Amino acid sequence: MGEIENPDGIGEVGNPTCGDLMTIYIKVEGDRLKDVKFKTFGCAAAIATSSMITELAKNKSLDEALEITRNDVADELDGLPPIKMHCSNLAADALHAAIADYRRRRDESR
């Protein structure tokens, strides 16, 4: 949990229906996620999914991390209440957005 100083990528997503907001920060070394942290404004399920995505993604290659789905996060948490699936499992989306941000920054610096 927390923010990475000088991150290589940032992904921020939100669900206007319930007000959950997640920001994922990544640090990349080579092609691997060396560090992943998050800030979440939302319910307990939002915090749990944000925390779980950091555990699932650390030390994975960027392509491996992009294969992590919303269902993977929920499965690792032994499920979420159905009412929380739509608003709280944004963590995979935020991770994917952070990787896209990293790749955009890298491409712009070339």
All heavy atoms as an XYZ file, in Angstrom:
834
protein
N       0.843     -1.163      0.000
C       0.000      0.000      0.000
C       0.890      1.227      0.000
O       1.982      1.214      0.549
C      -0.912      0.004      1.221
C      -1.902      1.125      1.189
S      -3.332      0.943      2.262
C      -2.631      1.075      3.860
N       0.429      2.259     -0.648
C       1.175      3.497     -0.684
C       1.517      3.889     -2.101
O       0.978      3.341     -3.063
N       2.416      4.827     -2.199
C       2.774      5.401     -3.485
C       4.252      5.166     -3.741
O       5.064      5.257     -2.816
C       2.478      6.902     -3.436
C       2.594      7.611     -4.735
C       2.112      9.060     -4.616
O       1.195      9.332     -3.828
O       2.673      9.902     -5.334
N       4.618      4.860     -4.975
C       6.016      4.703     -5.352
C       6.525      6.072     -5.806
O       5.902      6.707     -6.668
C       6.184      3.671     -6.487
C       5.777      2.274     -6.005
C       7.613      3.677     -7.005
C       5.777      1.216     -7.098
N       7.640      6.496     -5.238
C       8.239      7.749     -5.667
C       8.820      7.557     -7.056
O       9.519      6.577     -7.319
C       9.337      8.162     -4.673
C       9.811      9.569     -4.875
C      10.740     10.022     -3.754
O      10.482      9.653     -2.596
O      11.703     10.720     -4.067
N       8.551      8.457     -7.960
C       8.995      8.376     -9.354
C       8.610      7.047    -10.005
O       9.480      6.294    -10.467
C      10.504      8.599     -9.460
C      10.925      9.946     -8.959
O      10.260     10.942     -9.244
N      11.991      9.993     -8.185
N       7.334      6.742    -10.064
C       6.910      5.471    -10.674
C       7.167      5.470    -12.172
O       7.234      6.521    -12.814
C       5.416      5.434    -10.370
C       5.017      6.861    -10.323
C       6.195      7.570     -9.704
N       7.291      4.254    -12.719
C       7.449      4.114    -14.169
C       6.096      4.137    -14.866
O       6.026      4.392    -16.063
C       8.177      2.806    -14.487
C       9.606      2.822    -13.973
O      10.276      3.871    -14.087
O      10.044      1.787    -13.440
N       5.029      3.842    -14.134
C       3.686      3.863    -14.698
C       2.651      4.058    -13.611
O       2.858      3.619    -12.477
N       1.568      4.728    -13.971
C       0.463      4.959    -13.040
C      -0.845      4.608    -13.753
O      -1.055      5.034    -14.886
C       0.398      6.431    -12.580
C       1.685      6.840    -11.884
C      -0.802      6.662    -11.662
C       1.784      8.338    -11.596
N      -1.676      3.840    -13.078
C      -2.994      3.517    -13.621
C      -4.059      3.916    -12.630
O      -3.991      3.528    -11.462
N      -5.007      4.699    -13.077
C      -6.080      5.139    -12.176
C      -7.419      4.813    -12.813
O      -7.658      5.144    -13.971
C      -5.967      6.640    -11.912
C      -6.947      7.135    -10.865
C      -6.657      8.557    -10.462
O      -7.157      9.468    -11.143
O      -5.930      8.748     -9.482
N      -8.258      4.133    -12.058
C      -9.598      3.794    -12.538
C     -10.593      4.089    -11.432
O     -10.248      4.141    -10.253
C      -9.704      2.311    -12.959
C      -8.789      1.999    -14.126
C      -9.429      1.398    -11.800
N     -11.830      4.253    -11.832
C     -12.874      4.494    -10.852
C     -14.199      3.993    -11.359
O     -14.383      3.770    -12.552
N     -15.090      3.797    -10.415
C     -16.436      3.365    -10.748
C     -17.396      4.428    -10.243
O     -17.613      4.547     -9.039
C     -16.735      2.009    -10.099
C     -18.087      1.480    -10.495
O     -19.043      2.229    -10.667
N     -18.166      0.173    -10.642
N     -17.963      5.222    -11.156
C     -18.842      6.305    -10.714
C     -20.109      5.821    -10.008
O     -20.709      6.565     -9.259
C     -19.185      7.037    -12.011
C     -18.813      6.125    -13.115
C     -17.802      5.160    -12.585
N     -20.456      4.545    -10.217
C     -21.654      4.008     -9.584
C     -21.529      4.000     -8.069
O     -22.431      4.391     -7.349
C     -21.941      2.589    -10.091
O     -22.077      2.626    -11.505
C     -23.207      2.024     -9.469
N     -20.377      3.542     -7.596
C     -20.232      3.430     -6.140
C     -19.141      4.333     -5.583
O     -18.982      4.424     -4.376
C     -19.961      1.989     -5.746
S     -18.435      1.343     -6.396
N     -18.349      4.986     -6.446
C     -17.361      5.932     -5.970
C     -16.005      5.362     -5.645
O     -15.136      6.084     -5.157
N     -15.763      4.064     -5.906
C     -14.441      3.498     -5.671
C     -13.444      4.115     -6.647
O     -13.735      4.285     -7.825
C     -14.435      1.985     -5.876
C     -15.152      1.254     -4.755
O     -15.278      1.820     -3.667
O     -15.571      0.113     -4.985
N     -12.250      4.428     -6.134
C     -11.182      4.976     -6.965
C      -9.895      4.260     -6.597
O      -9.536      4.192     -5.418
C     -11.034      6.479     -6.731
C      -9.936      7.188     -7.502
C     -10.220      7.142     -9.003
C      -9.812      8.634     -7.045
N      -9.191      3.729     -7.613
C      -7.946      2.997     -7.369
C      -6.844      3.580     -8.226
O      -7.057      3.869     -9.402
C      -8.090      1.526     -7.750
C      -9.056      0.765     -6.928
S      -9.115     -0.941     -7.502
C     -10.515     -1.482     -6.534
N      -5.676      3.707     -7.616
C      -4.488      4.120     -8.343
C      -3.410      3.079     -8.082
O      -3.117      2.753     -6.930
C      -3.996      5.499     -7.876
O      -5.073      6.433     -7.992
C      -2.825      5.963     -8.709
N      -2.842      2.539     -9.157
C      -1.760      1.559     -9.066
C      -0.488      2.214     -9.586
O      -0.493      2.844    -10.653
C      -2.072      0.298     -9.907
C      -3.331     -0.403     -9.402
C      -0.870     -0.652     -9.932
C      -3.183     -1.189     -8.133
N       0.597      2.059     -8.841
C       1.908      2.586     -9.207
C       2.831      1.405     -9.470
O       2.838      0.445     -8.682
C       2.504      3.419     -8.063
C       1.616      4.549     -7.613
C       0.654      4.357     -6.628
C       1.735      5.811     -8.185
C      -0.167      5.386     -6.208
C       0.914      6.853     -7.775
C      -0.031      6.634     -6.778
O      -0.850      7.655     -6.372
N       3.598      1.452    -10.562
C       4.516      0.352    -10.864
C       5.939      0.861    -11.052
O       6.165      1.985    -11.502
C       4.086     -0.444    -12.113
C       4.045      0.433    -13.365
C       2.744     -1.135    -11.872
C       3.814     -0.352    -14.665
N       6.882      0.004    -10.685
C       8.301      0.220    -10.949
C       8.758     -0.976    -11.762
O       8.522     -2.132    -11.365
C       9.075      0.307     -9.622
C      10.412      0.935     -9.743
C      10.281      2.421     -9.998
C      11.602      3.132     -9.995
N      11.447      4.541    -10.397
N       9.383     -0.725    -12.909
C       9.757     -1.780    -13.843
C      11.269     -1.866    -13.932
O      11.946     -0.843    -14.033
C       9.158     -1.489    -15.243
C       9.549     -2.574    -16.231
C       7.637     -1.350    -15.159
N      11.780     -3.100    -13.884
C      13.211     -3.345    -14.137
C      13.287     -4.391    -15.227
O      12.754     -5.503    -15.061
C      13.922     -3.843    -12.878
C      14.294     -2.736    -11.935
C      15.160     -3.220    -10.784
O      15.735     -4.326    -10.877
O      15.245     -2.493     -9.796
N      13.952     -4.041    -16.325
C      13.958     -4.939    -17.472
C      12.533     -5.024    -17.998
O      11.943     -4.022    -18.352
N      11.990     -6.223    -17.975
C      10.607     -6.414    -18.404
C       9.746     -6.920    -17.244
O       8.704     -7.504    -17.451
C      10.572     -7.413    -19.566
C       9.195     -7.512    -20.185
O       8.514     -6.475    -20.303
O       8.785     -8.647    -20.514
N      10.223     -6.714    -16.011
C       9.515     -7.266    -14.848
C       9.034     -6.152    -13.918
O       9.673     -5.108    -13.792
C      10.417     -8.205    -14.058
C      10.811     -9.413    -14.872
C      10.909    -10.654    -14.007
N      10.954    -11.813    -14.872
C       9.911    -12.588    -15.154
N       8.743    -12.349    -14.598
N      10.023    -13.613    -15.952
N       7.913     -6.436    -13.262
C       7.381     -5.494    -12.275
C       8.150     -5.686    -10.975
O       7.931     -6.652    -10.246
C       5.890     -5.741    -12.060
C       5.012     -5.356    -13.249
C       3.602     -5.886    -13.075
C       5.009     -3.855    -13.433
N       9.053     -4.778    -10.699
C       9.893     -4.868     -9.504
C       9.102     -4.487     -8.265
O       9.293     -5.056     -7.193
C      11.124     -3.979     -9.660
C      12.127     -4.118     -8.571
C      12.732     -5.493     -8.612
C      13.806     -5.624     -7.536
N      14.329     -6.973     -7.487
N       8.214     -3.485     -8.407
C       7.398     -3.065     -7.267
C       6.026     -2.613     -7.773
O       5.915     -2.058     -8.860
C       8.076     -1.931     -6.506
C       7.522     -1.747     -5.100
O       6.694     -2.574     -4.648
O       7.920     -0.776     -4.440
N       5.012     -2.882     -6.981
C       3.637     -2.477     -7.297
C       3.002     -2.007     -5.994
O       3.017     -2.727     -5.000
C       2.815     -3.646     -7.878
C       1.404     -3.171     -8.252
C       3.510     -4.283     -9.071
N       2.483     -0.789     -5.996
C       1.798     -0.260     -4.812
C       0.476      0.357     -5.242
O       0.246      0.583     -6.418
C       2.676      0.766     -4.090
C       3.902      0.138     -3.450
C       4.629      1.109     -2.566
C       5.781      0.367     -1.882
N       6.489      1.202     -0.954
N      -0.351      0.664     -4.247
C      -1.669      1.199     -4.584
C      -2.140      2.208     -3.555
O      -1.701      2.217     -2.405
C      -2.705      0.073     -4.680
C      -3.085     -0.513     -3.343
C      -4.189     -0.029     -2.638
C      -2.347     -1.526     -2.774
C      -4.559     -0.565     -1.408
C      -2.694     -2.073     -1.538
C      -3.796     -1.598     -0.858
N      -3.067      3.029     -4.009
C      -3.885      3.871     -3.141
C      -5.323      3.620     -3.562
O      -5.614      3.560     -4.753
C      -3.550      5.349     -3.305
C      -2.284      5.777     -2.632
C      -2.130      7.281     -2.716
C      -0.977      7.752     -1.870
N      -0.816      9.218     -1.984
N      -6.185      3.447     -2.595
C      -7.583      3.155     -2.895
C      -8.483      4.006     -2.033
O      -8.264      4.137     -0.832
C      -7.900      1.666     -2.629
O      -7.110      0.881     -3.495
C      -9.361      1.356     -2.878
N      -9.481      4.580     -2.675
C     -10.550      5.253     -1.955
C     -11.799      4.447     -2.239
O     -12.285      4.423     -3.371
C     -10.712      6.691     -2.449
C     -11.835      7.410     -1.775
C     -11.686      7.909     -0.492
C     -13.044      7.576     -2.414
C     -12.730      8.560      0.137
C     -14.097      8.234     -1.799
C     -13.933      8.723     -0.515
N     -12.267      3.709     -1.247
C     -13.437      2.895     -1.483
C     -13.717      1.958     -0.327
O     -13.200      2.117      0.778
N     -14.473      0.928     -0.630
C     -14.916     -0.010      0.398
C     -13.839     -1.053      0.695
O     -12.778     -1.085      0.068
C     -16.200     -0.698     -0.060
S     -15.976     -1.719     -1.523
N     -14.132     -1.939      1.648
C     -13.178     -2.976      2.043
C     -12.833     -3.892      0.877
O     -11.677     -4.318      0.736
C     -13.742     -3.776      3.209
N     -13.799     -4.192      0.019
C     -13.523     -5.048     -1.137
C     -12.561     -4.358     -2.104
O     -11.695     -5.011     -2.699
C     -14.824     -5.417     -1.842
N     -12.684     -3.066     -2.256
C     -11.772     -2.321     -3.126
C     -10.350     -2.369     -2.573
O      -9.388     -2.539     -3.318
C     -12.244     -0.871     -3.273
N     -10.230     -2.231     -1.269
C      -8.906     -2.303     -0.638
C      -8.330     -3.713     -0.779
O      -7.161     -3.887     -1.116
C      -9.002     -1.880      0.841
C      -9.415     -0.418      0.927
C      -7.675     -2.113      1.563
C      -9.840      0.038      2.315
N      -9.161     -4.726     -0.568
C      -8.694     -6.114     -0.665
C      -8.245     -6.446     -2.082
O      -7.196     -7.070     -2.269
C      -9.808     -7.065     -0.221
N      -9.011     -6.023     -3.093
C      -8.616     -6.339     -4.466
C      -7.364     -5.571     -4.869
O      -6.514     -6.104     -5.581
C      -9.756     -6.045     -5.466
O     -10.142     -4.676     -5.372
C     -10.945     -6.958     -5.218
N      -7.226     -4.345     -4.387
C      -6.017     -3.568     -4.680
C      -4.798     -4.231     -4.074
O      -3.740     -4.344     -4.713
C      -6.146     -2.146     -4.133
O      -7.197     -1.463     -4.745
N      -4.924     -4.671     -2.838
C      -3.807     -5.340     -2.178
C      -3.463     -6.646     -2.886
O      -2.287     -6.948     -3.113
C      -4.158     -5.612     -0.714
O      -3.098     -6.257     -0.073
N      -4.489     -7.400     -3.274
C      -4.244     -8.684     -3.926
C      -3.559     -8.512     -5.273
O      -2.670     -9.280     -5.628
C      -5.556     -9.464     -4.092
C      -5.370    -10.837     -4.720
S      -4.161    -11.895     -3.865
C      -5.075    -12.264     -2.362
N      -3.927     -7.481     -6.030
C      -3.304     -7.301     -7.348
C      -1.807     -7.023     -7.200
O      -1.010     -7.460     -8.032
C      -4.000     -6.196     -8.184
C      -3.658     -6.335     -9.673
C      -3.627     -4.810     -7.725
C      -4.319     -7.431    -10.378
N      -1.413     -6.338     -6.129
C       0.023     -6.081     -5.958
C       0.765     -7.398     -5.702
O       1.860     -7.595     -6.210
C       0.301     -5.093     -4.803
O      -0.079     -5.677     -3.563
C      -0.423     -3.781     -5.017
N       0.143     -8.287     -4.941
C       0.782     -9.580     -4.668
C       0.841    -10.444     -5.916
O       1.821    -11.147     -6.146
C       0.022    -10.314     -3.554
C       0.077     -9.601     -2.218
C       1.509     -9.403     -1.716
O       2.309    -10.352     -1.812
O       1.816     -8.293     -1.254
N      -0.215    -10.407     -6.711
C      -0.252    -11.223     -7.929
C       0.729    -10.716     -8.989
O       1.263    -11.505     -9.770
C      -1.667    -11.235     -8.523
C      -2.729    -11.975     -7.729
C      -4.117    -11.744     -8.340
C      -2.413    -13.464     -7.682
N       0.955     -9.413     -9.034
C       1.720     -8.826    -10.138
C       3.224     -8.717     -9.885
O       4.011     -8.734    -10.848
C       1.164     -7.446    -10.457
N       3.637     -8.602     -8.636
C       5.059     -8.392     -8.349
C       5.901     -9.508     -8.951
O       5.571    -10.687     -8.843
C       5.307     -8.322     -6.843
C       4.965     -6.983     -6.255
C       5.274     -6.931     -4.776
C       4.717     -5.653     -4.184
N       4.719     -5.661     -2.730
N       6.991     -9.090     -9.582
C       7.987     -9.972    -10.193
C       7.493    -10.700    -11.439
O       8.206    -11.544    -11.968
C       8.551    -10.966     -9.180
C       9.282    -10.257     -8.065
O      10.076     -9.359     -8.337
N       8.992    -10.626     -6.835
N       6.314    -10.377    -11.921
C       5.850    -10.944    -13.187
C       6.367    -10.067    -14.334
O       6.648     -8.880    -14.153
C       4.323    -10.989    -13.237
C       3.716    -12.092    -12.388
C       2.315    -12.390    -12.817
C       1.697    -13.612    -12.213
N       2.187    -14.200    -11.041
N       6.480    -10.674    -15.523
C       6.799     -9.867    -16.703
C       5.572     -9.005    -17.012
O       4.455     -9.297    -16.538
C       7.133    -10.759    -17.899
O       5.963    -11.375    -18.384
N       5.777     -7.976    -17.808
C       4.649     -7.105    -18.157
C       3.549     -7.893    -18.871
O       2.370     -7.711    -18.577
C       5.130     -5.939    -19.022
C       6.123     -4.995    -18.339
C       6.623     -3.959    -19.328
C       5.506     -4.328    -17.124
N       3.950     -8.778    -19.781
C       2.936     -9.566    -20.502
C       2.207    -10.521    -19.563
O       0.992    -10.710    -19.689
C       3.576    -10.334    -21.657
C       3.973     -9.414    -22.801
O       3.419     -8.294    -22.901
O       4.838     -9.813    -23.593
N       2.928    -11.121    -18.619
C       2.271    -12.002    -17.641
C       1.284    -11.214    -16.785
O       0.187    -11.684    -16.494
C       3.304    -12.677    -16.735
C       4.153    -13.710    -17.431
C       5.333    -14.174    -16.588
O       5.767    -13.445    -15.663
O       5.838    -15.271    -16.868
N       1.673    -10.013    -16.387
C       0.797     -9.185    -15.549
C      -0.465     -8.771    -16.308
O      -1.533     -8.657    -15.717
C       1.551     -7.957    -15.062
N      -0.324     -8.572    -17.611
C      -1.496     -8.198    -18.409
C      -2.497     -9.344    -18.516
O      -3.661     -9.126    -18.850
C      -1.070     -7.737    -19.808
C      -0.441     -6.347    -19.863
C       0.134     -6.082    -21.248
C      -1.455     -5.275    -19.490
N      -2.058    -10.558    -18.237
C      -2.963    -11.710    -18.294
C      -3.783    -11.872    -17.008
O      -4.692    -12.689    -16.963
C      -2.167    -12.988    -18.572
C      -1.557    -12.993    -19.976
C      -0.691    -14.211    -20.238
O      -0.622    -15.106    -19.369
O      -0.081    -14.257    -21.309
N      -3.455    -11.110    -15.969
C      -4.223    -11.180    -14.722
C      -5.592    -10.550    -14.968
O      -5.683     -9.417    -15.433
C      -3.508    -10.442    -13.576
C      -2.146    -11.082    -13.297
C      -4.373    -10.452    -12.306
C      -1.274    -10.292    -12.327
N      -6.626    -11.287    -14.661
C      -7.998    -10.819    -14.912
C      -8.699    -10.435    -13.608
O      -8.228    -10.761    -12.513
C      -8.830    -11.917    -15.591
O      -9.016    -12.991    -14.655
C      -8.168    -12.411    -16.861
N      -9.834     -9.799    -13.756
C     -10.674     -9.495    -12.587
C     -11.025    -10.770    -11.838
O     -11.020    -10.799    -10.612
C     -11.963     -8.812    -13.044
C     -11.770     -7.436    -13.561
C     -13.069     -6.903    -14.107
N     -13.016     -5.458    -14.273
C     -14.077     -4.686    -14.327
N     -15.286     -5.204    -14.239
N     -13.942     -3.390    -14.467
N     -11.346    -11.816    -12.569
C     -11.711    -13.074    -11.917
C     -10.535    -13.685    -11.164
O     -10.726    -14.303    -10.111
C     -12.267    -14.075    -12.940
C     -13.663    -13.709    -13.380
O     -14.386    -13.008    -12.668
N     -14.053    -14.159    -14.552
N      -9.308    -13.528    -11.703
C      -8.122    -14.034    -10.993
C      -8.020    -13.381     -9.616
O      -7.720    -14.040     -8.625
C      -6.841    -13.741    -11.782
C      -6.747    -14.518    -13.081
O      -7.373    -15.598    -13.188
O      -6.036    -14.037    -13.992
N      -8.240    -12.073     -9.574
C      -8.156    -11.343     -8.303
C      -9.225    -11.843     -7.333
O      -8.934    -12.156     -6.174
C      -8.297     -9.821     -8.533
C      -8.288     -9.072     -7.214
C      -7.190     -9.310     -9.442
N     -10.439    -11.970     -7.805
C     -11.531    -12.448     -6.946
C     -11.273    -13.884     -6.485
O     -11.510    -14.211     -5.321
C     -12.859    -12.350     -7.688
N     -10.775    -14.719     -7.388
C     -10.490    -16.113     -7.020
C      -9.430    -16.193     -5.923
O      -9.538    -17.003     -5.001
C     -10.032    -16.911     -8.240
C     -11.157    -17.162     -9.237
O     -12.341    -16.946     -8.883
O     -10.837    -17.556    -10.379
N      -8.399    -15.364     -6.030
C      -7.335    -15.371     -5.010
C      -7.855    -14.913     -3.648
O      -7.290    -15.253     -2.620
C      -6.158    -14.492     -5.453
C      -5.330    -15.120     -6.552
C      -4.660    -16.420     -6.123
O      -4.143    -16.506     -4.994
O      -4.653    -17.360     -6.947
N      -8.930    -14.133     -3.670
C      -9.550    -13.690     -2.415
C     -10.625    -14.669     -1.944
O     -11.367    -14.380     -1.011
C     -10.178    -12.299     -2.602
C      -9.190    -11.150     -2.789
C      -9.918     -9.897     -3.235
C      -8.414    -10.892     -1.504
N     -10.705    -15.822     -2.622
C     -11.759    -16.814     -2.338
C     -13.143    -16.232     -2.574
O     -14.094    -16.535     -1.853
C     -11.652    -17.370     -0.914
C     -10.437    -18.260     -0.743
O     -10.039    -18.909     -1.733
O      -9.890    -18.294      0.373
N     -13.221    -15.375     -3.601
C     -14.493    -14.822     -4.015
C     -14.804    -13.483     -3.373
O     -14.155    -13.077     -2.410
N     -15.750    -12.797     -3.983
C     -16.269    -11.529     -3.466
C     -17.786    -11.635     -3.482
O     -18.344    -12.346     -4.313
C     -15.850    -10.363     -4.371
C     -14.395     -9.930     -4.333
C     -14.124     -8.966     -5.483
C     -14.062     -9.277     -3.008
N     -18.462    -10.942     -2.617
C     -19.927    -10.927     -2.708
C     -20.333    -10.404     -4.085
O     -19.707     -9.466     -4.596
C     -20.347     -9.954     -1.610
C     -19.183     -9.868     -0.696
C     -17.961    -10.114     -1.528
N     -21.348    -11.002     -4.696
C     -21.742    -10.568     -6.044
C     -21.966     -9.057     -6.158
O     -21.603     -8.454     -7.158
C     -23.049    -11.337     -6.295
C     -22.935    -12.540     -5.430
C     -22.163    -12.109     -4.207
N     -22.496     -8.441     -5.136
C     -22.756     -6.999     -5.190
C     -21.457     -6.187     -5.229
O     -21.447     -5.035     -5.652
C     -23.642     -6.553     -4.003
C     -24.197     -5.165     -4.263
C     -22.892     -6.629     -2.685
C     -25.297     -4.764     -3.315
N     -20.339     -6.787     -4.813
C     -19.050     -6.092     -4.801
C     -18.229     -6.342     -6.053
O     -17.264     -5.623     -6.306
C     -18.223     -6.517     -3.572
C     -18.822     -6.083     -2.258
C     -18.844     -4.577     -2.162
C     -19.377     -4.097     -0.840
N     -19.503     -2.637     -0.815
N     -18.601     -7.324     -6.850
C     -17.815     -7.628     -8.047
C     -17.798     -6.454     -9.017
O     -16.764     -6.142     -9.589
C     -18.361     -8.877     -8.754
C     -18.077    -10.166     -8.034
S     -16.333    -10.614     -7.966
C     -16.027    -11.041     -9.672
N     -18.925     -5.786     -9.205
C     -18.988     -4.739    -10.219
C     -18.240     -3.471     -9.815
O     -17.742     -2.754    -10.658
C     -20.444     -4.384    -10.539
C     -21.082     -3.500     -9.523
N     -21.534     -3.975     -8.331
C     -21.306     -2.170     -9.518
C     -22.028     -2.967     -7.633
N     -21.904     -1.864     -8.335
N     -18.137     -3.205     -8.549
C     -17.561     -1.921     -8.131
C     -16.174     -2.051     -7.512
O     -15.443     -1.081     -7.445
C     -18.490     -1.211     -7.159
S     -18.718     -2.050     -5.599
N     -15.826     -3.239     -7.082
C     -14.605     -3.339     -6.297
C     -13.479     -4.096     -6.960
O     -12.372     -4.103     -6.450
C     -14.909     -4.019     -4.965
O     -15.808     -3.252     -4.251
N     -13.757     -4.723     -8.083
C     -12.704     -5.503     -8.699
C     -12.094     -4.748     -9.862
O     -11.895     -5.274    -10.939
C     -13.233     -6.869     -9.142
C     -12.128     -7.892     -9.185
O     -10.971     -7.565     -9.041
N     -12.495     -9.125     -9.394
N     -11.758     -3.504     -9.609
C     -11.151     -2.646    -10.616
C      -9.635     -2.761    -10.619
O      -8.958     -2.160    -11.441
C     -11.533     -1.190    -10.347
C     -13.025     -0.881    -10.352
C     -13.262      0.532     -9.829
C     -13.589     -1.040    -11.736
N      -9.121     -3.556     -9.695
C      -7.673     -3.613     -9.524
C      -6.957     -4.080    -10.787
O      -5.922     -3.508    -11.161
C      -7.323     -4.518     -8.342
N      -7.484     -5.099    -11.448
C      -6.846     -5.578    -12.677
C      -6.865     -4.483    -13.737
O      -5.871     -4.291    -14.457
C      -7.529     -6.843    -13.179
N      -7.961     -3.743    -13.818
C      -8.036     -2.647    -14.789
C      -6.991     -1.572    -14.480
O      -6.364     -1.029    -15.390
C      -9.428     -2.015    -14.771
C     -10.514     -2.971    -15.221
O     -10.200     -4.031    -15.808
O     -11.702     -2.654    -14.979
N      -6.806     -1.253    -13.211
C      -5.821     -0.235    -12.830
C      -4.403     -0.714    -13.136
O      -3.566      0.067    -13.599
C      -5.960      0.112    -11.354
N      -4.128     -1.998    -12.886
C      -2.806     -2.541    -13.215
C      -2.565     -2.458    -14.715
O      -1.495     -2.024    -15.160
C      -2.684     -3.988    -12.737
C      -1.383     -4.680    -13.140
C      -0.182     -4.037    -12.460
C      -1.451     -6.175    -12.822
N      -3.545     -2.857    -15.497
C      -3.393     -2.812    -16.952
C      -3.175     -1.373    -17.426
O      -2.364     -1.129    -18.324
C      -4.612     -3.429    -17.622
C      -4.787     -4.887    -17.314
N      -5.905     -5.593    -17.667
C      -3.998     -5.785    -16.661
C      -5.783     -6.858    -17.268
N      -4.639     -6.986    -16.639
N      -3.870     -0.430    -16.814
C      -3.704      0.984    -17.176
C      -2.300      1.473    -16.813
O      -1.700      2.256    -17.554
C      -4.762      1.834    -16.484
N      -1.761      1.007    -15.698
C      -0.407      1.408    -15.297
C       0.630      0.868    -16.281
O       1.596      1.562    -16.627
C      -0.107      0.913    -13.882
N       0.438     -0.356    -16.742
C       1.367     -0.934    -17.719
C       1.260     -0.177    -19.052
O       2.281      0.119    -19.687
C       1.102     -2.441    -17.894
C       1.481     -3.177    -16.607
C       1.874     -2.999    -19.094
C       1.051     -4.633    -16.559
N       0.051      0.162    -19.459
C      -0.136      0.941    -20.688
C       0.535      2.303    -20.551
O       1.171      2.785    -21.499
C      -1.625      1.100    -20.991
N       0.418      2.927    -19.373
C       1.070      4.221    -19.119
C       2.583      4.070    -19.197
O       3.267      4.906    -19.806
C       0.652      4.748    -17.744
C       1.269      6.097    -17.442
O       1.158      7.018    -18.278
O       1.875      6.233    -16.355
N       3.126      2.998    -18.612
C       4.573      2.748    -18.679
C       5.026      2.628    -20.133
O       6.011      3.243    -20.538
C       4.939      1.462    -17.912
C       6.290      0.929    -18.287
C       7.453      1.565    -17.855
C       6.423     -0.198    -19.103
C       8.702      1.096    -18.218
C       7.652     -0.675    -19.472
C       8.795     -0.035    -19.026
O      10.030     -0.500    -19.404
N       4.305      1.833    -20.914
C       4.700      1.617    -22.313
C       4.581      2.908    -23.134
O       5.404      3.181    -23.998
C       3.866      0.492    -22.915
C       4.305     -0.866    -22.361
C       3.547     -2.011    -22.960
N       4.221     -3.275    -22.614
C       3.671     -4.464    -22.733
N       2.436     -4.574    -23.190
N       4.353     -5.551    -22.414
N       3.552      3.721    -22.835
C       3.406      5.004    -23.533
C       4.580      5.920    -23.206
O       5.185      6.515    -24.090
C       2.086      5.672    -23.127
C       1.821      7.015    -23.839
C       0.618      7.748    -23.251
N       0.656      7.890    -21.800
C       1.425      8.761    -21.123
N       2.194      9.570    -21.785
N       1.385      8.810    -19.814
N       4.932      5.986    -21.913
C       6.072      6.833    -21.503
C       7.364      6.364    -22.166
O       8.173      7.177    -22.614
C       6.257      6.783    -19.983
C       5.174      7.446    -19.190
C       5.484      7.311    -17.719
N       4.393      7.746    -16.873
C       4.547      8.062    -15.599
N       5.744      7.978    -15.024
N       3.519      8.444    -14.882
N       7.567      5.051    -22.197
C       8.786      4.470    -22.789
C       8.848      4.803    -24.272
O       9.885      5.206    -24.782
C       8.796      2.962    -22.568
C      10.042      2.269    -23.091
C       9.895      0.793    -23.098
N       8.775      0.471    -24.001
C       8.240     -0.714    -24.134
N       8.676     -1.707    -23.426
N       7.243     -0.926    -24.969
N       7.728      4.654    -24.964
C       7.707      4.915    -26.397
C       7.936      6.394    -26.690
O       8.572      6.738    -27.682
C       6.378      4.458    -27.006
C       6.242      2.938    -27.003
O       7.260      2.232    -26.776
O       5.108      2.454    -27.196
N       7.414      7.273    -25.844
C       7.599      8.716    -26.054
C       9.035      9.150    -25.802
O       9.487     10.138    -26.362
C       6.659      9.505    -25.137
C       5.214      9.454    -25.566
C       4.276     10.177    -24.611
O       4.730     10.716    -23.581
O       3.075     10.183    -24.912
N       9.751      8.419    -24.956
C      11.126      8.811    -24.641
C      12.117      8.333    -25.697
O      13.286      8.696    -25.657
C      11.533      8.289    -23.265
O      11.642      6.880    -23.288
N      11.667      7.515    -26.616
C      12.567      7.010    -27.677
C      12.726      8.006    -28.788
O      12.004      8.808    -29.100
C      12.048      5.692    -28.245
C      12.189      4.582    -27.259
C      11.720      3.296    -27.869
N      11.887      2.230    -26.876
C      11.462      0.996    -27.055
N      10.894      0.649    -28.180
N      11.645      0.094    -26.134
